[in-house]
């Protein structure tokens, strides 16, 4: 069975119920890949393959998004037509998958917001230290280590004994 050809039939059948589905082939050697995909214009992706005379379908999050939730899945007989499979997917998989997809989208937005916040702090620290931002969130300057965190920076280093009062005053632990 050619899964890529079936993906085209399935996308057409799914689009009869809800417009926007298309084949979403694997980038490498799509004709010989054991799992195939169809994708909706809103980002939902259904993966499928055929094992032991059964179709296995699973809804997944967008690529690159790890939302740590179990993927919803269903299996059904290989003897069903693409139209019947599409109807069954909308009855059995899509409702649960829509909830999963919405939750993964929230998680994705939270990850993006966190990454943007870290990037802004990383750039601010790099500008102040007159160095290039680093992807590993670590900066080393004059024996000091600066680690970028979501709430600011952590600083580690050694204060010379004669500079301790000045340092304590700087961080607000000692009055003038």
Backbone as JSON Lines, residues from 0, in Angstrom:
{"i":0,"aa":"X","n":[0.84,-1.18,0.0],"ca":[0.0,0.0,0.0],"c":[0.88,1.24,0.0]}
{"i":1,"aa":"X","n":[0.57,2.18,-0.85],"ca":[1.32,3.43,-0.92],"c":[0.67,4.44,0.03]}
{"i":2,"aa":"X","n":[1.34,4.68,1.14],"ca":[0.78,5.57,2.17],"c":[0.67,7.01,1.7]}
{"i":3,"aa":"X","n":[1.57,7.43,0.83],"ca":[1.52,8.8,0.35],"c":[0.28,9.03,-0.52]}
{"i":4,"aa":"X","n":[-0.07,8.03,-1.33],"ca":[-1.29,8.16,-2.14],"c":[-2.53,8.13,-1.24]}
{"i":5,"aa":"X","n":[-2.5,7.27,-0.21],"ca":[-3.62,7.23,0.73],"c":[-3.74,8.57,1.46]}
{"i":6,"aa":"X","n":[-2.6,9.19,1.8],"ca":[-2.62,10.49,2.48],"c":[-3.38,11.51,1.64]}
{"i":7,"aa":"X","n":[-3.18,11.49,0.32],"ca":[-3.89,12.43,-0.55],"c":[-5.39,12.16,-0.52]}
{"i":8,"aa":"X","n":[-5.78,10.89,-0.55],"ca":[-7.21,10.53,-0.48],"c":[-7.8,10.92,0.86]}
{"i":9,"aa":"X","n":[-7.04,10.68,1.93],"ca":[-7.52,11.02,3.27],"c":[-7.68,12.52,3.43]}
{"i":10,"aa":"X","n":[-6.7,13.29,2.96],"ca":[-6.78,14.76,3.06],"c":[-8.01,15.26,2.31]}
{"i":11,"aa":"X","n":[-8.28,14.69,1.15],"ca":[-9.46,15.09,0.38],"c":[-10.74,14.76,1.15]}
{"i":12,"aa":"X","n":[-10.79,13.58,1.76],"ca":[-11.98,13.18,2.53],"c":[-12.15,14.03,3.78]}
{"i":13,"aa":"X","n":[-11.05,14.33,4.47],"ca":[-11.13,15.19,5.66],"c":[-11.6,16.59,5.27]}
{"i":14,"aa":"X","n":[-11.15,17.07,4.12],"ca":[-11.53,18.42,3.66],"c":[-12.99,18.51,3.26]}
{"i":15,"aa":"X","n":[-13.62,17.38,3.0],"ca":[-15.07,17.39,2.73],"c":[-15.83,17.73,4.01]}
{"i":16,"aa":"X","n":[-15.24,17.37,5.14],"ca":[-15.87,17.64,6.45],"c":[-15.46,19.02,6.95]}
{"i":17,"aa":"X","n":[-14.18,19.31,6.83],"ca":[-13.62,20.59,7.27],"c":[-12.51,20.98,6.3]}
{"i":18,"aa":"X","n":[-12.7,22.03,5.57],"ca":[-11.71,22.46,4.57],"c":[-10.37,22.76,5.22]}
{"i":19,"aa":"X","n":[-9.29,22.53,4.48],"ca":[-7.97,22.93,4.96],"c":[-6.98,21.8,5.13]}
{"i":20,"aa":"X","n":[-7.37,20.55,4.88],"ca":[-6.45,19.42,5.05],"c":[-5.66,19.19,3.77]}
{"i":21,"aa":"X","n":[-4.39,18.83,3.92],"ca":[-3.56,18.5,2.75],"c":[-2.51,17.47,3.16]}
{"i":22,"aa":"X","n":[-1.91,16.87,2.15],"ca":[-0.83,15.92,2.4],"c":[0.35,16.68,2.99]}
{"i":23,"aa":"X","n":[1.01,16.09,3.95],"ca":[2.16,16.7,4.61],"c":[3.26,15.63,4.66]}
{"i":24,"aa":"X","n":[3.89,15.36,3.51],"ca":[4.82,14.23,3.43],"c":[6.08,14.42,4.25]}
{"i":25,"aa":"X","n":[6.67,13.3,4.59],"ca":[7.97,13.32,5.27],"c":[8.98,13.95,4.33]}
{"i":26,"aa":"X","n":[9.91,14.76,4.84],"ca":[10.85,15.45,3.95],"c":[11.82,14.52,3.23]}
{"i":27,"aa":"X","n":[12.23,13.44,3.87],"ca":[13.16,12.54,3.22],"c":[12.42,11.31,2.71]}
{"i":28,"aa":"X","n":[12.59,11.03,1.44],"ca":[12.06,9.82,0.82],"c":[10.61,9.55,1.21]}
{"i":29,"aa":"X","n":[9.7,10.46,0.91],"ca":[8.33,10.35,1.39],"c":[7.57,9.1,0.95]}
{"i":30,"aa":"X","n":[7.91,8.52,-0.21],"ca":[7.18,7.35,-0.68],"c":[7.46,6.11,0.16]}
{"i":31,"aa":"X","n":[8.61,6.04,0.8],"ca":[9.0,4.83,1.53],"c":[9.02,5.02,3.04]}
{"i":32,"aa":"X","n":[8.38,6.02,3.53],"ca":[8.38,6.29,4.96],"c":[7.25,5.5,5.62]}
{"i":33,"aa":"X","n":[7.47,4.93,6.79],"ca":[6.46,4.08,7.42],"c":[5.29,4.86,8.04]}
{"i":34,"aa":"X","n":[5.48,6.12,8.35],"ca":[4.41,6.97,8.84],"c":[4.2,8.09,7.83]}
{"i":35,"aa":"X","n":[2.96,8.43,7.58],"ca":[2.65,9.58,6.74],"c":[1.8,10.55,7.53]}
{"i":36,"aa":"X","n":[1.6,11.75,6.96],"ca":[0.91,12.8,7.7],"c":[-0.01,13.57,6.78]}
{"i":37,"aa":"X","n":[-1.06,14.1,7.41],"ca":[-1.9,15.11,6.77],"c":[-1.93,16.29,7.74]}
{"i":38,"aa":"X","n":[-2.0,17.5,7.17],"ca":[-1.91,18.69,8.01],"c":[-3.04,19.64,7.65]}
{"i":39,"aa":"X","n":[-3.59,20.25,8.68],"ca":[-4.62,21.27,8.49],"c":[-3.93,22.63,8.45]}
{"i":40,"aa":"X","n":[-4.57,23.59,7.81],"ca":[-3.98,24.93,7.71],"c":[-3.8,25.6,9.07]}
{"i":41,"aa":"X","n":[-4.52,25.13,10.1],"ca":[-4.36,25.71,11.44],"c":[-3.2,25.09,12.22]}
{"i":42,"aa":"X","n":[-2.48,24.13,11.61],"ca":[-1.31,23.53,12.26],"c":[-1.53,22.14,12.8]}
{"i":43,"aa":"X","n":[-2.76,21.67,12.89],"ca":[-2.99,20.31,13.38],"c":[-2.39,19.31,12.39]}
{"i":44,"aa":"X","n":[-1.77,18.26,12.93],"ca":[-1.16,17.22,12.1],"c":[-1.62,15.86,12.59]}
{"i":45,"aa":"X","n":[-2.11,15.05,11.66],"ca":[-2.48,13.67,11.98],"c":[-1.47,12.76,11.3]}
{"i":46,"aa":"X","n":[-0.81,11.95,12.1],"ca":[0.14,10.95,11.6],"c":[-0.61,9.64,11.48]}
{"i":47,"aa":"X","n":[-0.22,8.81,10.54],"ca":[-0.85,7.5,10.42],"c":[0.1,6.5,9.78]}
{"i":48,"aa":"X","n":[-0.17,5.23,10.07],"ca":[0.48,4.14,9.37],"c":[-0.45,2.94,9.39]}
{"i":49,"aa":"X","n":[-0.02,1.88,8.78],"ca":[-0.84,0.67,8.68],"c":[-0.05,-0.49,9.26]}
{"i":50,"aa":"X","n":[-0.65,-1.17,10.24],"ca":[-0.01,-2.32,10.86],"c":[-1.04,-3.42,11.07]}
{"i":51,"aa":"X","n":[-0.69,-4.61,10.65],"ca":[-1.54,-5.78,10.89],"c":[-2.99,-5.54,10.49]}
{"i":52,"aa":"X","n":[-3.18,-5.05,9.25],"ca":[-4.53,-4.83,8.71],"c":[-5.34,-3.78,9.48]}
{"i":53,"aa":"X","n":[-4.65,-2.89,10.2],"ca":[-5.33,-1.8,10.9],"c":[-4.62,-0.49,10.62]}
{"i":54,"aa":"X","n":[-5.41,0.56,10.5],"ca":[-4.87,1.9,10.44],"c":[-4.65,2.38,11.86]}
{"i":55,"aa":"X","n":[-3.56,3.06,12.08],"ca":[-3.3,3.72,13.36],"c":[-3.15,5.2,13.07]}
{"i":56,"aa":"X","n":[-3.95,6.02,13.75],"ca":[-3.93,7.47,13.56],"c":[-3.61,8.12,14.9]}
{"i":57,"aa":"X","n":[-2.76,9.14,14.86],"ca":[-2.44,9.87,16.08],"c":[-2.34,11.37,15.78]}
{"i":58,"aa":"X","n":[-2.91,12.15,16.67],"ca":[-2.79,13.6,16.55],"c":[-1.56,14.05,17.31]}
{"i":59,"aa":"X","n":[-0.79,14.91,16.7],"ca":[0.45,15.36,17.33],"c":[0.5,16.87,17.38]}
{"i":60,"aa":"X","n":[1.38,17.36,18.26],"ca":[1.59,18.8,18.35],"c":[2.46,19.25,17.18]}
{"i":61,"aa":"X","n":[2.57,20.55,17.03],"ca":[3.41,21.09,15.97],"c":[4.84,20.6,16.14]}
{"i":62,"aa":"X","n":[5.56,20.53,15.04],"ca":[6.94,20.09,15.1],"c":[7.75,21.03,15.98]}
{"i":63,"aa":"X","n":[8.61,20.42,16.79],"ca":[9.46,21.21,17.65],"c":[8.8,21.62,18.95]}
{"i":64,"aa":"X","n":[7.56,21.23,19.17],"ca":[6.85,21.58,20.39],"c":[6.69,20.31,21.23]}
{"i":65,"aa":"X","n":[7.3,20.3,22.38],"ca":[7.15,19.18,23.3],"c":[6.17,19.61,24.38]}
{"i":66,"aa":"X","n":[4.96,19.08,24.33],"ca":[3.99,19.52,25.34],"c":[3.77,18.47,26.42]}
{"i":67,"aa":"X","n":[4.48,17.36,26.36],"ca":[4.47,16.34,27.42],"c":[3.08,15.86,27.79]}
{"i":68,"aa":"X","n":[2.2,15.81,26.81],"ca":[0.87,15.23,27.0],"c":[0.78,13.99,26.12]}
{"i":69,"aa":"X","n":[0.01,12.99,26.53],"ca":[-0.11,11.82,25.67],"c":[-0.84,12.18,24.37]}
{"i":70,"aa":"X","n":[-0.31,11.71,23.25],"ca":[-0.94,11.96,21.95],"c":[-2.23,11.16,21.85]}
{"i":71,"aa":"X","n":[-3.33,11.81,21.46],"ca":[-4.56,11.05,21.25],"c":[-4.39,10.16,20.02]}
{"i":72,"aa":"X","n":[-4.93,8.95,20.08],"ca":[-4.83,8.07,18.92],"c":[-6.03,7.15,18.82]}
{"i":73,"aa":"X","n":[-6.25,6.63,17.64],"ca":[-7.3,5.65,17.37],"c":[-6.78,4.69,16.32]}
{"i":74,"aa":"X","n":[-7.39,3.51,16.27],"ca":[-7.09,2.57,15.2],"c":[-8.41,2.14,14.59]}
{"i":75,"aa":"X","n":[-8.36,1.7,13.33],"ca":[-9.56,1.23,12.65],"c":[-9.18,0.3,11.51]}
{"i":76,"aa":"X","n":[-10.14,-0.42,11.04],"ca":[-9.94,-1.42,10.01],"c":[-9.42,-0.8,8.71]}
{"i":77,"aa":"X","n":[-8.55,-1.53,8.08],"ca":[-7.99,-1.08,6.8],"c":[-9.02,-1.17,5.68]}
{"i":78,"aa":"X","n":[-10.11,-1.89,5.91],"ca":[-11.11,-2.07,4.86],"c":[-12.01,-0.85,4.66]}
{"i":79,"aa":"X","n":[-11.93,0.13,5.53],"ca":[-12.78,1.31,5.42],"c":[-12.3,2.23,4.3]}
{"i":80,"aa":"X","n":[-13.24,2.92,3.7],"ca":[-12.91,3.89,2.65],"c":[-12.36,5.17,3.29]}
{"i":81,"aa":"X","n":[-11.64,5.97,2.52],"ca":[-11.15,7.24,3.07],"c":[-12.28,8.13,3.62]}
{"i":82,"aa":"X","n":[-13.44,8.15,2.97],"ca":[-14.56,8.95,3.48],"c":[-15.04,8.43,4.83]}
{"i":83,"aa":"X","n":[-15.12,7.12,4.99],"ca":[-15.57,6.53,6.25],"c":[-14.51,6.77,7.35]}
{"i":84,"aa":"X","n":[-13.25,6.66,6.97],"ca":[-12.17,6.91,7.93],"c":[-12.22,8.37,8.39]}
{"i":85,"aa":"X","n":[-12.41,9.29,7.44],"ca":[-12.48,10.72,7.8],"c":[-13.63,10.96,8.77]}
{"i":86,"aa":"X","n":[-14.8,10.36,8.48],"ca":[-15.95,10.52,9.38],"c":[-15.63,9.96,10.76]}
{"i":87,"aa":"X","n":[-15.01,8.78,10.8],"ca":[-14.64,8.17,12.08],"c":[-13.61,9.02,12.82]}
{"i":88,"aa":"X","n":[-12.65,9.59,12.09],"ca":[-11.66,10.45,12.74],"c":[-12.33,11.66,13.37]}
{"i":89,"aa":"X","n":[-13.3,12.24,12.67],"ca":[-14.0,13.4,13.23],"c":[-14.89,13.01,14.4]}
{"i":90,"aa":"X","n":[-15.31,11.79,14.46],"ca":[-16.13,11.34,15.57],"c":[-15.27,10.88,16.75]}
{"i":91,"aa":"X","n":[-14.17,10.17,16.47],"ca":[-13.42,9.49,17.52],"c":[-12.1,10.17,17.91]}
{"i":92,"aa":"X","n":[-11.42,10.8,16.96],"ca":[-10.1,11.37,17.25],"c":[-10.12,12.9,17.37]}
{"i":93,"aa":"X","n":[-10.73,13.55,16.42],"ca":[-10.62,15.02,16.32],"c":[-11.11,15.74,17.58]}
{"i":94,"aa":"X","n":[-12.24,15.34,18.21],"ca":[-12.65,16.09,19.42],"c":[-11.58,16.08,20.52]}
{"i":95,"aa":"X","n":[-10.99,14.92,20.76],"ca":[-9.94,14.83,21.78],"c":[-8.67,15.53,21.3]}
{"i":96,"aa":"X","n":[-8.37,15.38,20.03],"ca":[-7.19,16.01,19.45],"c":[-7.3,17.53,19.51]}
{"i":97,"aa":"X","n":[-8.48,18.09,19.28],"ca":[-8.64,19.54,19.35],"c":[-8.3,20.05,20.75]}
{"i":98,"aa":"X","n":[-8.72,19.33,21.79],"ca":[-8.38,19.71,23.17],"c":[-6.87,19.64,23.37]}
{"i":99,"aa":"X","n":[-6.27,18.53,22.92],"ca":[-4.83,18.33,23.01],"c":[-4.09,19.46,22.28]}
{"i":100,"aa":"X","n":[-4.52,19.76,21.05],"ca":[-3.88,20.78,20.24],"c":[-3.96,22.15,20.9]}
{"i":101,"aa":"X","n":[-5.13,22.46,21.48],"ca":[-5.3,23.75,22.17],"c":[-4.35,23.85,23.37]}
{"i":102,"aa":"X","n":[-4.23,22.76,24.13],"ca":[-3.34,22.76,25.29],"c":[-1.88,22.88,24.84]}
{"i":103,"aa":"X","n":[-1.51,22.15,23.79],"ca":[-0.14,22.25,23.26],"c":[0.13,23.66,22.75]}
{"i":104,"aa":"X","n":[-0.85,24.29,22.14],"ca":[-0.68,25.66,21.66],"c":[-0.42,26.62,22.81]}
{"i":105,"aa":"X","n":[-1.15,26.44,23.92],"ca":[-0.91,27.27,25.11],"c":[0.51,27.07,25.63]}
{"i":106,"aa":"X","n":[0.93,25.8,25.68],"ca":[2.28,25.49,26.16],"c":[3.31,26.11,25.21]}
{"i":107,"aa":"X","n":[3.05,26.01,23.92],"ca":[3.95,26.58,22.92],"c":[4.07,28.09,23.11]}
{"i":108,"aa":"X","n":[2.95,28.78,23.32],"ca":[2.99,30.22,23.53],"c":[3.77,30.57,24.79]}
{"i":109,"aa":"X","n":[3.59,29.78,25.84],"ca":[4.33,30.02,27.08],"c":[5.84,29.84,26.85]}
{"i":110,"aa":"X","n":[6.2,28.79,26.08],"ca":[7.62,28.56,25.76],"c":[8.18,29.72,24.94]}
{"i":111,"aa":"X","n":[7.41,30.2,23.98],"ca":[7.87,31.31,23.14],"c":[8.04,32.58,23.96]}
{"i":112,"aa":"X","n":[7.08,32.85,24.86],"ca":[7.17,34.04,25.71],"c":[8.39,33.95,26.63]}
{"i":113,"aa":"X","n":[8.62,32.77,27.19],"ca":[9.79,32.55,28.05],"c":[11.08,32.78,27.26]}
{"i":114,"aa":"X","n":[11.14,32.2,26.05],"ca":[12.34,32.34,25.22],"c":[12.58,33.8,24.84]}
{"i":115,"aa":"X","n":[11.52,34.53,24.54],"ca":[11.67,35.95,24.22],"c":[12.18,36.74,25.42]}
{"i":116,"aa":"X","n":[11.68,36.41,26.6],"ca":[12.12,37.08,27.83],"c":[13.61,36.8,28.08]}
{"i":117,"aa":"X","n":[14.0,35.54,27.94],"ca":[15.42,35.16,28.13],"c":[16.28,35.87,27.09]}
{"i":118,"aa":"X","n":[15.83,35.88,25.83],"ca":[16.6,36.54,24.77],"c":[16.82,38.02,25.08]}
{"i":119,"aa":"X","n":[15.78,38.68,25.58],"ca":[15.89,40.11,25.9],"c":[16.89,40.33,27.04]}
{"i":120,"aa":"X","n":[16.81,39.51,28.07],"ca":[17.75,39.64,29.19],"c":[19.16,39.32,28.72]}
{"i":121,"aa":"X","n":[19.31,38.26,27.91],"ca":[20.61,37.87,27.39],"c":[21.24,39.03,26.59]}
{"i":122,"aa":"X","n":[20.43,39.67,25.76],"ca":[20.95,40.79,24.96],"c":[21.32,41.97,25.86]}
{"i":123,"aa":"X","n":[20.5,42.23,26.87],"ca":[20.78,43.33,27.79],"c":[22.1,43.09,28.52]}
{"i":124,"aa":"X","n":[22.3,41.87,29.0],"ca":[23.54,41.54,29.71],"c":[24.73,41.65,28.75]}
{"i":125,"aa":"X","n":[24.57,41.13,27.54],"ca":[25.66,41.21,26.56],"c":[26.02,42.66,26.26]}
{"i":126,"aa":"X","n":[25.01,43.5,26.11],"ca":[25.26,44.92,25.84],"c":[26.01,45.57,26.99]}
{"i":127,"aa":"X","n":[25.58,45.3,28.23],"ca":[26.23,45.89,29.4],"c":[27.66,45.39,29.58]}
{"i":128,"aa":"X","n":[27.88,44.12,29.24],"ca":[29.22,43.54,29.38],"c":[30.08,43.77,28.14]}
{"i":129,"aa":"X","n":[29.48,44.41,27.13],"ca":[30.17,44.7,25.87],"c":[30.74,43.42,25.25]}
{"i":130,"aa":"X","n":[29.87,42.43,25.12],"ca":[30.24,41.16,24.52],"c":[29.08,40.66,23.68]}
{"i":131,"aa":"X","n":[29.26,39.55,23.02],"ca":[28.2,38.97,22.2],"c":[27.29,38.09,23.07]}
{"i":132,"aa":"X","n":[25.97,38.08,22.79],"ca":[25.09,37.18,23.54],"c":[25.43,35.74,23.23]}
{"i":133,"aa":"X","n":[25.25,34.9,24.22],"ca":[25.54,33.47,24.06],"c":[24.26,32.68,24.21]}
{"i":134,"aa":"X","n":[24.12,31.62,23.43],"ca":[22.91,30.79,23.49],"c":[22.84,29.95,24.77]}
{"i":135,"aa":"X","n":[23.98,29.72,25.42],"ca":[23.96,28.88,26.62],"c":[23.67,29.66,27.9]}
{"i":136,"aa":"X","n":[23.37,30.96,27.76],"ca":[23.01,31.82,28.89],"c":[24.14,32.06,29.89]}
{"i":137,"aa":"X","n":[25.36,31.76,29.53],"ca":[26.5,31.96,30.42],"c":[27.42,33.02,29.83]}
{"i":138,"aa":"X","n":[27.89,33.92,30.68],"ca":[28.89,34.92,30.29],"c":[30.02,34.85,31.3]}
{"i":139,"aa":"X","n":[31.24,34.97,30.84],"ca":[32.4,34.97,31.73],"c":[33.21,36.23,31.45]}
{"i":140,"aa":"X","n":[33.32,37.09,32.45],"ca":[34.04,38.35,32.28],"c":[34.86,38.61,33.54]}
{"i":141,"aa":"X","n":[36.16,38.79,33.36],"ca":[37.07,39.14,34.47],"c":[36.9,38.24,35.69]}
{"i":142,"aa":"X","n":[36.79,36.97,35.48],"ca":[36.65,36.02,36.59],"c":[35.25,35.91,37.16]}
{"i":143,"aa":"X","n":[34.31,36.59,36.57],"ca":[32.93,36.54,37.01],"c":[32.1,35.71,36.04]}
{"i":144,"aa":"X","n":[31.17,34.96,36.6],"ca":[30.23,34.19,35.77],"c":[28.86,34.82,35.93]}
{"i":145,"aa":"X","n":[28.23,35.11,34.82],"ca":[26.88,35.66,34.8],"c":[25.99,34.64,34.1]}
{"i":146,"aa":"X","n":[24.94,34.23,34.76],"ca":[24.01,33.28,34.16],"c":[22.65,33.95,34.0]}
{"i":147,"aa":"X","n":[22.16,33.98,32.77],"ca":[20.86,34.59,32.48],"c":[19.76,33.62,32.9]}
{"i":148,"aa":"X","n":[18.8,34.16,33.65],"ca":[17.63,33.38,34.07],"c":[16.38,34.19,33.75]}
{"i":149,"aa":"X","n":[15.23,33.57,33.84],"ca":[14.0,34.26,33.46],"c":[13.68,35.45,34.35]}
{"i":150,"aa":"X","n":[14.19,35.45,35.58],"ca":[13.89,36.53,36.51],"c":[15.05,37.51,36.66]}
{"i":151,"aa":"X","n":[16.1,37.35,35.86],"ca":[17.25,38.25,35.94],"c":[18.53,37.49,35.65]}
{"i":152,"aa":"X","n":[19.57,37.77,36.43],"ca":[20.83,37.06,36.25],"c":[21.35,36.57,37.59]}
{"i":153,"aa":"X","n":[22.05,35.46,37.55],"ca":[22.78,34.98,38.72],"c":[24.24,35.33,38.48]}
{"i":154,"aa":"X","n":[24.9,35.77,39.52],"ca":[26.29,36.2,39.41],"c":[27.12,35.39,40.38]}
{"i":155,"aa":"X","n":[28.27,34.92,39.9],"ca":[29.17,34.18,40.77],"c":[30.59,34.69,40.52]}
{"i":156,"aa":"X","n":[31.29,34.95,41.59],"ca":[32.66,35.41,41.47],"c":[33.25,35.62,42.86]}
{"i":157,"aa":"X","n":[34.48,36.04,42.9],"ca":[35.15,36.27,44.18],"c":[35.37,37.77,44.36]}
{"i":158,"aa":"X","n":[34.92,38.28,45.52],"ca":[35.1,39.69,45.86],"c":[36.39,39.8,46.67]}
{"i":159,"aa":"X","n":[37.36,40.6,46.23],"ca":[38.56,40.81,47.05],"c":[38.18,41.4,48.41]}
{"i":160,"aa":"X","n":[38.89,41.02,49.42],"ca":[38.57,41.42,50.79],"c":[38.41,42.93,50.93]}
{"i":161,"aa":"X","n":[39.26,43.7,50.27],"ca":[39.19,45.16,50.41],"c":[37.98,45.77,49.68]}
{"i":162,"aa":"X","n":[37.29,45.0,48.86],"ca":[36.14,45.49,48.1],"c":[34.8,45.03,48.69]}
{"i":163,"aa":"X","n":[34.85,44.21,49.76],"ca":[33.62,43.67,50.33],"c":[32.67,44.78,50.81]}
{"i":164,"aa":"X","n":[33.12,45.79,51.56],"ca":[32.19,46.85,51.99],"c":[31.54,47.56,50.8]}
{"i":165,"aa":"X","n":[32.34,47.86,49.79],"ca":[31.81,48.53,48.6],"c":[30.76,47.64,47.91]}
{"i":166,"aa":"X","n":[31.04,46.36,47.83],"ca":[30.11,45.43,47.2],"c":[28.81,45.32,48.0]}
{"i":167,"aa":"X","n":[28.92,45.18,49.32],"ca":[27.73,45.07,50.17],"c":[26.88,46.33,50.06]}
{"i":168,"aa":"X","n":[27.51,47.48,49.97],"ca":[26.78,48.72,49.79],"c":[26.06,48.71,48.44]}
{"i":169,"aa":"X","n":[26.78,48.24,47.41],"ca":[26.22,48.19,46.06],"c":[24.96,47.33,46.0]}
{"i":170,"aa":"X","n":[24.95,46.19,46.68],"ca":[23.77,45.3,46.61],"c":[22.74,45.62,47.7]}
{"i":171,"aa":"X","n":[22.99,46.68,48.48],"ca":[21.99,47.14,49.43],"c":[22.01,46.45,50.77]}
{"i":172,"aa":"X","n":[23.08,45.75,51.09],"ca":[23.17,45.08,52.38],"c":[23.93,45.87,53.43]}
{"i":173,"aa":"X","n":[24.47,46.99,53.04],"ca":[25.2,47.83,54.0],"c":[24.86,49.28,53.71]}
{"i":174,"aa":"X","n":[24.62,50.04,54.76],"ca":[24.29,51.47,54.62],"c":[25.57,52.27,54.45]}
{"i":175,"aa":"X","n":[25.45,53.46,53.88],"ca":[26.62,54.35,53.68],"c":[27.18,54.8,54.99]}
